[in-house]
Amino acid sequence: MFLWVAAFLLIPISLTVIRLLLGPTAPDRLVAMDNLSTLVMLAMITIGFAFSEVIYIDVAIVYALLSFVATLFVAKYIGRGTF
């Protein structure tokens, strides 16, 4: 069942990638990047449950932390007005 959920997550991931590539402004792309990292983290956790592997969940936690920090840095860079 978890693999079906992971496969279903490909739909919002693909829509988010389209938004990331076609976003008209930098803040739109930043939100899409943050959304994409959340969806990838959710897919990693789902795959970890499906295969009963704890390492996927550990990697998802580290990925979430790095994604949060990267989003903060990019938002600060965008906030300065220098693109």
Buried (B, 14 or more C-beta within 10 A) or exposed (E): EBEEBBEEBEEBBEBBBEBBEEBEEEEEBBBBBBBBBBBBBBBBBBBBBBEEEEEBBEBBEEBBEEBEEBBEEBBEEBEEEEE
